[in-house]
Amino acid sequence: MRQDLNDRLTALVDVVVPEDDHPSASQAGALGFLDSVLADRPDWLARFEDVAAHGTGSTHWDWFAELVVGGYYADPGNGGNADRVSWRMVDWQPEPLGGWPTAVPVDTDRPVTVHPSALRDRYDAVVIGSGAGGGVAACGLAEAGRHVLVVEAGGWPETAELDHDHLRNPRSDWGLAPRSGPTDDRDVRVRDDGRTRLTIRPADPGWNANAWTAGGGTRVYGAQAWRFAPLDLRMASTYGVPDGSALRDWPISYDDLEPYYARAEWEVGVSGGADDGRWAGPRSRALPMPPLPAGPSRDRLAAAATSLGFGTVHVPLLVNSTPWLGRRACAGCNQCVGFACPVDAKNGSQNTMLTRAFATGRARIVLRTRAARLRTDATGRVVGVTLVGTTDGRDFQHDVDAAEVVVAAGAIESARLLLNSRSDREPTGIGNRADLVGRHLQGHVYGGATGIFDDMVEDLVGPGPSIATTDHRHGTAGIVGGGMIANEFVATPSNTYRYLVAAGLLPRAGAESKAGMRHLVRRTMRLMGPIQEMTSADSRVRVDDGVLDRYGIPVARLSGSVHPEDLRARDATSARSAAWLRAAGAVRVAEVGGTPEGPSGGQHQAGTLRMGSDPAHSVVDEYGRVWGHDNLRVTDGSVHVTNGGVNPVLTILATAMRSVEHMTRP
């Protein structure tokens, strides 16, 4: 920033975080932090100038104050927390309390990557996307003898790039693009509310983020590994179809999925308890690992739940509680959700299924490359993929032929790909004869509450989620479905600040805010849970021919909103969470509320290519085959008919395993 602007902002950042017996914002490096932020968001310079000119009277003051405080409590690499001054003040550290174990593994060379210039003209199979569903597809196909190309839009960043930044990760919302991608502002989407169309960038609210990196969202997720319950697959039969909803049953049952749930739990690696609670289906096999160690907050919450009359379970996690599949156990650090695991104890596609695929010698991955469209011949059969990307500073386009294609790019991008794959036979996109591609977009609306306690309740031993109640996934009078509630991941100090301010439990700026953070970081507890969403045909993905990405491909256009029943279930979850916190001793509680803008999506995005038994009401069959295209499959959350009242990744793994087994059956 210019020196005159620096001078004017110096006094203002110290209004936000004043000096006391701990350094002020400027003393901790706030001006350097703001400089680093401007490198990412040069468009914010006008806001800074307005704050400098009008001080606390600026229309941007609240935003500015939160940004400065965010930098003060973030990791030192962002520049606003020199020498960890704020972390020492609030008694927080990212490392495990006992320190890091010796010989923390480091990344190694990846000979499995292929440069775009070295792509073959033909593969047995092309898998688009390397997350949960793409990894399973690559593994199953390669182990069955196919030569497989995995196409990943992002790169394969080192763990050290993804394990530390508190402001640029999928769990933060500071307006800075996550390091797990996408980071290019040209990767826009359009949000259409019926009156106006708003162009949104990856760092903006409403983009509906999903990681673009090898391993997809599994590289940086929190890794909660719940099974869907039997009733989750029979929502319409159980509750009827609410007005304005397109709720339907799945074409398969829990019994159809159970063997694949067990496979996913063992082949990828899940730790947890004996069951998922009262609504859970039977298990053919116990989990391979016991639950992770839990601190005193679990005992407190368990006693409170008992007093309220509902049961609790351990939170199942795709995190090693013991050494598993050649990798070490969780070290208990405080940076899990949103970050890559520094000790490689979190189980994602990149270190499990993709590793197995590459071990066959028959799978390769091309990075920073995306599928522009699926190619068809004169009969309408899919014959390959047009790939685009940028390498060595130049954009490229390359046609690759394939006997089989698997789409696993996430619900939004998978729908976008099919819609952009137009032909004379299917002028509105592959699989879209019934105008269903892109419809029924869903994710998870979350309910929950934040509580403040007089005594310390947070021991800062990660990952954090150790106890949940699943009693209210179903059976609540007046509510369609419901969801589980669990204690949250250990939060970074910058996110704790954000949560407390949003809940009205902490002033935004000033001495009182600083003192409040010092007191509350270990005295705050959050309970959160996703709810079953009612699918709507109007919540959807289209493509916008008027807005093209750098390769000339129409971008995704999102429209629609959550259903009123979703807000009712959310409010019930929030009220129950608040009651649980009060029973545990919270002296102040704030519930999650409000009305979300736009359709639901985010990292739990699902439903845009949903499965069914009738092409008039679905895009794919029960094995993920696109109707009318026997060599085109979908193996991500797009196929979900409903998305459960729990995290969906284990179901993505299970449905993908079932589809690939069918695909490779002799």
matplotlib code that plots the C-alpha trace (Angstrom):
import matplotlib.pyplot as plt

x = [0.0, 1.0, 2.8, 0.1, -2.5, -0.4, 0.0, -3.8, -4.6, -2.0, -4.1, -7.3, -6.1, -5.1, -8.7, -9.7, -7.1, -5.6, -2.5, -2.8, -0.4, -0.3, 0.6, -1.8, -2.7, -0.1, 2.6, 1.7, 2.1, -1.4, -0.2, 2.0, -1.1, -3.2, -0.5, -0.5, -4.3, -4.3, -2.0, -4.9, -7.7, -6.5, -10.2, -10.3, -8.0, -11.0, -12.5, -9.3, -9.2, -12.8, -11.9, -8.8, -10.9, -13.9, -12.7, -15.4, -18.0, -17.0, -19.6, -16.8, -15.8, -17.3, -15.8, -12.5, -12.5, -13.3, -10.5, -7.9, -8.9, -8.9, -5.3, -4.4, -5.6, -4.6, -1.4, 1.8, 2.4, -0.4, 1.6, -0.8, 0.3, 4.0, 5.7, 2.3, 1.5, -2.3, -2.0, 0.0, -2.6, -5.5, -3.5, -3.9, -1.4, -1.7, 0.6, -0.5, -0.2, 2.7, 4.4, 4.7, 5.8, 9.2, 9.8, 6.7, 6.3, 6.9, 5.6, 7.5, 7.8, 4.8, 5.8, 2.1, 1.4, 1.4, 2.2, -0.6, 1.9, 2.4, -1.3, -2.2, -4.8, -6.9, -7.4, -9.6, -11.3, -11.1, -12.2, -13.0, -12.3, -10.1, -12.1, -14.0, -16.0, -13.2, -10.6, -12.8, -13.5, -9.8, -8.9, -11.6, -11.0, -7.2, -7.3, -9.7, -7.0, -8.1, -5.6, -7.0, -6.5, -7.7, -8.4, -8.0, -8.8, -6.5, -2.9, -1.3, 0.0, 2.5, 1.0, 3.0, 0.9, -2.4, -1.7, -1.4, -3.3, -6.2, -7.7, -7.4, -9.0, -12.4, -13.5, -12.9, -15.0, -12.7, -13.1, -9.7, -9.6, -8.7, -5.3, -7.0, -8.5, -9.8, -7.8, -8.2, -10.8, -11.7, -13.3, -16.6, -20.1, -23.3, -26.1, -29.5, -32.3, -34.8, -34.4, -30.6, -27.6, -24.6, -21.1, -19.4, -15.7, -14.3, -13.7, -17.1, -20.1, -22.5, -19.8, -20.5, -16.9, -15.4, -11.7, -9.9, -6.9, -5.7, -8.0, -10.7, -12.5, -11.1, -7.7, -8.9, -12.3, -13.2, -13.8, -17.0, -17.9, -21.6, -23.7, -27.1, -29.9, -32.5, -35.1, -32.8, -33.3, -37.1, -37.9, -40.9, -42.5, -41.9, -43.1, -44.9, -43.8, -44.0, -45.6, -42.9, -40.6, -39.5, -38.7, -38.4, -37.1, -33.8, -34.1, -31.9, -32.1, -29.8, -29.3, -28.1, -25.5, -24.5, -21.7, -20.1, -20.3, -18.4, -15.9, -15.4, -14.9, -12.1, -10.5, -10.3, -10.2, -12.8, -12.5, -15.5, -17.9, -20.2, -23.1, -24.7, -27.6, -31.2, -32.0, -29.0, -29.2, -27.4, -23.7, -22.1, -18.7, -17.4, -15.3, -11.6, -10.4, -11.7, -12.8, -10.2, -9.4, -11.8, -11.4, -13.6, -16.1, -17.4, -18.2, -19.9, -22.0, -22.8, -24.1, -26.2, -27.7, -28.7, -30.4, -32.4, -33.3, -31.5, -28.7, -25.2, -22.6, -19.0, -18.5, -17.1, -14.1, -12.0, -9.0, -6.7, -7.0, -4.3, -1.8, -3.8, -2.9, 0.8, 0.1, 0.3, -2.4, -3.8, -1.4, -4.3, -3.3, -5.7, -5.8, -7.9, -11.0, -10.0, -6.4, -4.3, -3.0, 0.6, 1.1, -1.0, -3.5, -6.6, -7.8, -8.7, -8.7, -5.1, -3.6, -5.9, -7.8, -5.6, -2.5, -3.9, -4.8, -1.3, 0.3, -1.2, 1.0, -2.2, -3.4, -2.0, -3.3, -3.2, -3.3, -4.6, -6.7, -10.5, -13.0, -14.7, -17.2, -17.9, -17.6, -20.1, -20.1, -22.9, -24.9, -24.8, -22.3, -19.7, -16.3, -14.1, -13.4, -12.2, -9.6, -8.5, -5.9, -2.9, 0.7, 4.0, 2.0, -0.1, -3.7, -4.2, -7.0, -6.6, -9.1, -8.8, -10.7, -12.0, -14.0, -15.6, -16.0, -16.6, -17.8, -17.0, -16.3, -18.8, -22.5, -22.1, -19.2, -20.5, -23.9, -22.1, -20.1, -23.1, -25.0, -22.1, -21.8, -24.4, -24.9, -27.5, -29.1, -29.1, -29.1, -29.6, -26.8, -26.0, -28.6, -30.9, -33.8, -36.2, -34.7, -33.4, -29.6, -28.7, -32.0, -32.4, -29.2, -28.8, -26.2, -26.8, -28.4, -26.8, -28.5, -26.6, -25.7, -22.8, -22.5, -20.3, -19.3, -18.0, -15.3, -13.0, -14.5, -12.1, -8.9, -7.7, -7.1, -8.0, -9.7, -12.7, -15.8, -16.2, -19.9, -23.1, -26.8, -28.5, -31.8, -33.4, -32.5, -36.1, -39.2, -39.5, -43.1, -43.8, -40.4, -39.6, -36.5, -34.0, -30.3, -27.5, -25.9, -22.2, -19.6, -17.5, -13.9, -11.3, -11.6, -8.8, -8.7, -9.7, -12.8, -13.6, -13.7, -15.9, -18.3, -18.6, -19.2, -21.8, -23.6, -23.6, -21.5, -18.4, -17.9, -16.5, -13.5, -11.9, -10.5, -13.6, -13.3, -9.7, -10.3, -13.3, -11.2, -8.6, -11.3, -13.6, -11.4, -11.3, -14.8, -16.7, -18.4, -20.3, -22.7, -23.7, -25.5, -26.8, -30.4, -32.2, -33.0, -36.2, -35.1, -36.6, -36.6, -36.1, -32.8, -30.5, -27.4, -27.7, -24.9, -24.7, -23.8, -23.2, -20.4, -17.4, -14.4, -10.9, -11.2, -14.5, -16.7, -20.1, -19.9, -22.3, -25.4, -27.0, -30.6, -33.2, -33.4, -33.8, -37.3, -39.3, -39.2, -35.4, -35.6, -38.0, -35.7, -32.7, -34.5, -35.4, -31.8, -30.7, -33.1, -32.1, -28.4, -29.1, -30.9, -28.0, -25.5, -27.6, -27.9, -24.1, -23.7, -23.6, -24.4, -25.0, -26.2, -26.9, -28.7, -28.0, -30.7, -31.3, -32.4, -29.7, -29.5, -29.6, -29.6, -27.8, -24.6, -21.1, -18.8, -21.8, -23.3, -25.4, -28.4, -27.9, -27.7, -29.9, -30.4, -33.7, -35.4, -37.2, -35.5, -38.5, -37.6, -33.8, -30.6, -28.7, -29.8, -29.1, -25.5, -24.7, -25.1, -26.5, -29.7, -29.1, -25.3, -24.1, -20.4, -20.9, -21.2, -21.4, -19.8, -20.0, -22.7, -24.6, -26.4, -27.8, -31.6, -31.6, -28.5, -29.1, -29.0, -25.3, -22.1, -22.3, -18.8, -19.1, -22.2, -20.3, -17.6, -20.2, -22.3, -19.1, -17.8, -21.2, -21.2, -17.6, -18.1, -21.1, -19.0, -16.1, -18.2, -17.4]
y = [0.0, 3.6, 5.2, 7.8, 5.0, 3.0, 6.0, 6.6, 2.9, 2.4, 4.2, 2.5, -1.0, -0.3, 0.9, -2.6, -4.4, -2.0, -2.5, -3.8, -6.3, -7.9, -6.2, -4.2, -5.1, -2.8, -4.1, -7.7, -6.8, -5.7, -3.4, -6.2, -8.5, -6.0, -5.7, -9.4, -9.5, -6.8, -9.1, -11.5, -9.0, -5.8, -4.8, -4.2, -1.2, 1.1, -0.3, 0.4, 3.9, 4.5, 3.3, 5.5, 8.5, 7.9, 5.8, 4.1, 6.0, 4.1, 1.8, -0.8, -0.4, -3.7, -5.6, -4.0, -4.6, -8.3, -8.6, -7.0, -9.2, -12.3, -11.5, -10.9, -14.4, -16.3, -18.2, -16.0, -16.7, -14.2, -11.5, -10.2, -12.5, -12.0, -14.4, -16.0, -13.2, -13.7, -17.5, -17.2, -14.7, -17.0, -20.2, -21.9, -23.8, -25.8, -28.6, -31.5, -30.8, -33.3, -31.9, -33.5, -37.1, -37.7, -38.3, -36.6, -38.0, -35.7, -35.7, -37.7, -37.5, -38.6, -40.4, -41.3, -37.8, -37.4, -34.1, -33.0, -33.2, -36.9, -37.9, -41.0, -40.7, -43.5, -45.1, -47.9, -45.5, -41.8, -40.8, -37.1, -36.0, -37.5, -37.1, -39.8, -41.2, -40.6, -42.3, -45.4, -45.5, -45.2, -47.9, -50.4, -50.0, -50.2, -53.2, -54.8, -54.4, -51.2, -48.5, -45.4, -41.7, -39.6, -35.9, -33.4, -29.7, -28.8, -29.5, -31.8, -29.3, -30.4, -31.0, -28.0, -25.8, -27.0, -27.6, -24.1, -21.2, -20.1, -17.7, -19.5, -22.9, -24.3, -23.8, -20.1, -17.3, -14.3, -13.7, -15.2, -18.2, -21.5, -22.9, -26.2, -24.4, -23.1, -20.0, -18.4, -15.6, -16.5, -19.7, -17.9, -19.1, -17.2, -17.0, -16.3, -15.3, -14.8, -11.1, -10.5, -12.6, -12.2, -13.3, -14.9, -15.9, -18.9, -16.9, -15.3, -16.6, -18.6, -20.1, -23.4, -24.4, -27.8, -28.4, -28.6, -30.7, -34.3, -36.1, -33.5, -32.5, -35.6, -33.9, -31.3, -32.5, -33.1, -36.8, -37.6, -41.1, -41.7, -44.3, -43.2, -44.8, -47.1, -44.4, -41.8, -43.8, -43.9, -40.3, -39.9, -43.2, -42.3, -38.6, -38.0, -35.3, -31.8, -29.1, -27.6, -30.5, -33.2, -35.7, -39.3, -42.6, -44.1, -47.0, -49.0, -49.9, -49.8, -53.6, -53.0, -50.5, -52.2, -54.5, -51.5, -49.3, -52.1, -52.2, -48.4, -48.5, -51.1, -50.2, -46.5, -46.7, -45.5, -45.2, -45.0, -46.8, -49.8, -48.2, -45.0, -44.9, -45.7, -45.2, -47.0, -50.1, -53.4, -53.8, -56.9, -56.0, -53.8, -50.7, -51.5, -48.9, -47.8, -44.2, -41.5, -40.4, -37.9, -35.2, -34.2, -32.3, -35.7, -36.8, -33.5, -33.7, -37.4, -36.7, -33.7, -35.9, -38.5, -35.8, -34.8, -38.4, -39.0, -41.3, -40.6, -42.3, -41.8, -39.8, -42.0, -40.5, -41.4, -40.7, -43.3, -43.9, -46.6, -47.2, -48.4, -49.4, -48.5, -45.0, -43.6, -42.7, -39.2, -37.0, -34.9, -31.5, -28.6, -28.1, -30.8, -29.7, -27.5, -28.6, -31.4, -33.8, -33.2, -36.8, -38.3, -39.9, -38.6, -41.0, -39.4, -40.5, -39.2, -41.6, -44.7, -45.4, -43.4, -44.9, -48.4, -47.4, -46.1, -49.2, -51.3, -49.4, -48.9, -45.5, -42.0, -38.6, -35.4, -32.3, -28.7, -30.1, -30.3, -31.9, -29.4, -31.8, -35.5, -36.5, -38.7, -40.4, -40.3, -42.9, -40.8, -43.2, -41.5, -42.1, -39.8, -36.5, -33.1, -31.9, -28.3, -26.7, -24.5, -25.8, -24.0, -20.7, -21.9, -23.0, -26.4, -28.6, -32.3, -35.0, -38.3, -41.4, -43.9, -47.1, -45.9, -42.6, -42.0, -38.6, -37.6, -33.9, -32.9, -32.2, -28.8, -29.5, -32.9, -31.4, -28.6, -31.1, -33.1, -29.9, -28.6, -32.0, -31.2, -33.0, -33.2, -36.2, -34.5, -30.7, -29.8, -32.0, -35.7, -37.5, -34.4, -35.6, -35.3, -31.9, -33.3, -32.8, -30.2, -30.3, -31.2, -29.5, -30.0, -29.9, -29.4, -26.7, -26.8, -26.2, -25.8, -23.5, -21.9, -21.9, -20.0, -21.6, -20.3, -23.0, -24.3, -26.9, -27.0, -29.0, -28.2, -31.8, -32.5, -33.3, -32.4, -34.3, -37.0, -37.3, -37.1, -37.7, -39.4, -39.8, -37.0, -38.1, -39.2, -39.4, -35.7, -34.6, -32.0, -32.3, -34.1, -36.0, -34.3, -34.8, -35.7, -33.2, -33.4, -31.4, -29.4, -29.6, -27.7, -24.2, -21.9, -18.7, -16.6, -18.9, -18.8, -15.0, -15.2, -17.7, -15.6, -12.3, -13.8, -15.3, -11.9, -13.3, -11.1, -7.4, -7.0, -4.8, -3.0, -3.8, -5.7, -7.9, -8.7, -9.5, -11.6, -13.7, -14.3, -15.5, -17.5, -19.6, -22.4, -21.7, -21.9, -25.0, -25.5, -28.2, -28.5, -30.8, -31.1, -31.8, -33.8, -31.3, -31.5, -31.7, -29.2, -29.2, -25.5, -25.7, -26.4, -26.0, -24.7, -23.4, -19.8, -19.3, -15.6, -16.2, -18.3, -19.5, -18.9, -21.9, -20.7, -23.2, -21.9, -21.6, -23.1, -20.9, -21.7, -20.9, -21.8, -21.8, -24.1, -25.5, -24.1, -27.6, -27.3, -24.2, -25.9, -28.9, -26.5, -24.5, -27.7, -28.8, -25.4, -25.5, -29.0, -28.0, -25.1, -27.2, -29.7, -26.9, -25.5, -28.9, -29.2, -25.9, -23.2, -19.8, -18.0, -19.7, -18.5, -20.6, -20.8, -19.2, -16.9, -17.5, -18.8, -17.1, -19.1, -22.9, -25.2, -26.8, -26.4, -29.3, -31.7, -30.8, -33.6, -34.6, -33.0, -36.3, -38.4, -42.1, -43.9, -46.8, -44.7, -42.3, -40.0, -39.2, -39.7, -39.2, -42.4, -45.9, -47.6, -48.3, -44.8, -45.4, -42.4, -43.5, -44.2, -44.4, -47.7, -46.7, -43.4, -43.6, -41.1, -41.9, -38.8, -37.2, -36.1, -39.5, -39.0, -38.8, -37.4, -36.5, -37.8, -35.9, -36.7, -36.1, -37.9, -39.0, -42.6, -43.0, -41.5, -44.2, -46.9, -46.1, -45.7, -49.1, -50.7, -49.0, -49.9, -53.5, -53.7, -52.0, -54.5, -57.6, -60.3]
z = [0.0, -0.4, 2.5, 3.1, 3.2, 5.6, 7.9, 8.0, 8.6, 11.4, 14.0, 12.8, 13.0, 16.6, 17.3, 16.2, 18.3, 20.9, 22.9, 26.5, 28.1, 24.6, 21.3, 19.3, 15.7, 14.2, 16.6, 15.5, 11.8, 10.6, 7.9, 6.4, 6.6, 4.7, 2.0, 1.6, 1.3, -1.4, -3.4, -3.6, -3.7, -5.4, -5.7, -1.9, -2.2, -2.7, 0.6, 2.5, 1.1, 2.2, 5.7, 5.8, 4.8, 7.1, 10.0, 12.1, 10.0, 6.8, 5.3, 5.2, 8.8, 10.1, 7.3, 7.8, 11.5, 11.1, 8.5, 10.7, 13.7, 11.4, 10.5, 14.1, 15.2, 12.0, 11.3, 11.4, 7.7, 6.9, 8.5, 11.2, 14.1, 14.4, 16.7, 17.5, 19.9, 19.7, 20.0, 23.2, 24.4, 24.0, 24.9, 21.5, 19.4, 16.1, 17.2, 19.3, 23.0, 23.3, 20.2, 16.8, 16.5, 15.1, 11.4, 10.2, 6.6, 3.7, 0.2, -2.4, -6.2, -8.1, -11.3, -11.8, -13.2, -17.0, -18.7, -21.1, -24.0, -23.2, -23.2, -25.2, -27.9, -26.3, -22.9, -21.7, -19.3, -18.5, -15.0, -14.6, -11.0, -8.4, -5.2, -3.3, -6.3, -8.8, -6.7, -6.2, -10.0, -10.9, -8.4, -9.4, -13.1, -12.9, -10.6, -13.1, -15.8, -17.5, -18.5, -16.8, -17.2, -14.2, -15.1, -12.2, -12.6, -9.8, -9.0, -6.4, -3.8, -1.2, 2.3, 3.5, 1.2, 2.6, 6.3, 7.8, 6.3, 8.5, 6.1, 2.8, 3.4, 2.7, 6.4, 6.3, 4.7, 4.6, 0.9, 0.1, -2.3, -0.6, -1.3, -2.2, -5.2, -7.3, -7.0, -10.5, -10.4, -14.0, -12.7, -12.1, -11.7, -12.1, -9.5, -10.9, -8.5, -11.3, -11.5, -11.6, -12.5, -10.2, -11.3, -8.4, -7.9, -6.1, -2.9, -2.9, -0.9, -3.0, -5.3, -3.5, -3.0, -3.5, -3.5, -6.9, -6.0, -6.3, -3.8, -4.3, -1.1, 0.7, 0.9, 3.3, 4.6, 8.2, 7.3, 9.2, 7.9, 8.6, 6.8, 5.6, 7.5, 5.9, 6.1, 4.5, 1.3, 1.7, 2.5, 0.2, 1.3, 4.9, 4.9, 1.7, -0.8, 0.7, -1.6, -3.8, -3.4, -5.8, -3.0, -4.2, -2.8, -3.9, -6.3, -4.0, -0.3, 2.7, 2.3, -1.3, 0.0, 3.3, 1.8, 0.1, 3.3, 5.0, 2.2, 2.3, 6.0, 5.8, 2.4, 3.1, 6.9, 9.5, 13.3, 15.6, 17.8, 17.5, 15.7, 14.5, 16.9, 16.9, 13.2, 11.9, 9.8, 10.7, 10.1, 8.6, 10.1, 12.9, 12.1, 11.7, 14.2, 17.7, 18.2, 18.6, 22.1, 23.5, 26.1, 29.1, 26.9, 25.7, 29.2, 29.9, 26.8, 27.4, 30.9, 29.5, 26.8, 29.3, 31.4, 28.3, 27.5, 24.3, 23.3, 22.0, 19.8, 18.8, 15.7, 12.9, 11.2, 8.2, 10.5, 11.9, 15.6, 15.2, 12.4, 9.4, 5.9, 6.4, 7.7, 11.2, 13.7, 14.3, 16.4, 17.8, 16.3, 16.1, 12.4, 10.8, 9.0, 6.0, 6.2, 4.8, 7.5, 8.4, 9.6, 6.8, 9.2, 7.4, 4.8, 1.5, -2.1, -2.6, -0.1, -0.4, -3.6, -5.9, -4.4, -5.1, -8.7, -9.4, -7.8, -10.6, -13.2, -15.3, -14.0, -14.5, -13.5, -15.5, -13.4, -14.0, -16.8, -17.2, -19.4, -21.7, -23.1, -23.7, -27.4, -29.2, -32.6, -35.2, -33.2, -30.0, -28.3, -26.0, -27.6, -25.6, -23.9, -25.0, -22.4, -21.9, -19.6, -19.4, -19.3, -19.7, -20.0, -23.0, -23.2, -24.8, -26.1, -26.6, -27.6, -25.8, -26.9, -24.3, -24.2, -20.9, -19.2, -15.5, -14.4, -10.8, -10.8, -8.0, -8.4, -10.0, -12.4, -13.4, -14.4, -16.2, -18.2, -19.3, -20.2, -22.2, -24.1, -26.8, -30.0, -32.8, -31.0, -27.6, -28.2, -24.6, -23.3, -22.7, -20.6, -20.6, -22.7, -19.7, -18.7, -15.4, -15.7, -13.1, -11.3, -7.6, -6.5, -2.8, -0.1, 3.6, 5.6, 9.1, 12.4, 15.7, 18.5, 20.2, 24.0, 26.5, 29.8, 33.0, 33.2, 30.6, 28.3, 25.4, 25.8, 22.3, 21.4, 17.8, 15.6, 18.0, 17.0, 19.6, 20.4, 18.5, 18.9, 16.0, 17.8, 15.8, 12.2, 12.0, 14.2, 15.3, 15.2, 12.6, 10.9, 7.6, 8.4, 10.6, 11.2, 13.6, 16.0, 17.0, 18.8, 16.4, 15.2, 17.2, 15.7, 14.7, 16.8, 13.7, 13.2, 16.9, 16.7, 13.6, 15.2, 18.4, 16.6, 14.3, 17.3, 19.1, 21.9, 21.3, 20.3, 16.8, 17.8, 20.7, 24.1, 25.1, 22.0, 22.7, 26.4, 25.4, 23.0, 25.8, 28.1, 25.7, 23.4, 25.9, 27.3, 24.0, 22.6, 19.3, 18.4, 14.7, 12.4, 8.8, 8.1, 5.4, 2.6, 0.5, -3.1, -5.5, -9.3, -9.2, -7.3, -10.2, -12.3, -15.9, -18.1, -19.1, -22.8, -22.1, -19.6, -20.7, -18.8, -20.2, -22.5, -24.0, -22.0, -20.6, -16.8, -14.3, -13.5, -10.2, -9.2, -6.7, -2.9, 0.1, 0.9, 3.8, 5.4, 5.4, 7.6, 9.9, 10.4, 10.8, 13.5, 15.3, 15.2, 16.5, 19.4, 20.4, 20.2, 22.4, 25.0, 24.9, 25.6, 28.4, 30.0, 29.8, 31.7, 29.1, 30.6, 27.3, 24.1, 20.6, 18.0, 14.3, 12.2, 9.3, 5.7, 3.3, -0.1, -3.2, -3.6, -1.2, -2.3, -0.8, -0.1, 0.4, -3.0, -4.5, -6.5, -9.9, -11.8, -9.5, -9.8, -10.4, -12.1, -14.7, -17.2, -17.0, -13.4, -13.2, -15.1, -14.2, -13.2, -9.9, -11.0, -12.1, -15.9, -17.7, -19.4, -23.1, -22.6, -21.4, -21.3, -19.3, -15.5, -12.7, -9.3, -7.2, -5.0, -8.1, -8.1, -4.6, -4.6, -1.0, 0.9, 4.4, 7.7, 8.0, 6.0, 2.6, 1.8, 3.0, 0.8, -2.2, -1.6, -1.2, -4.3, -6.4, -5.2, -6.1, -9.6, -10.4, -9.3, -11.7, -14.4, -14.1, -13.6, -16.2]

ax = plt.figure().add_subplot(projection="3d")
ax.plot(x, y, z, "-o")
ax.set_aspect("equal")
plt.show()
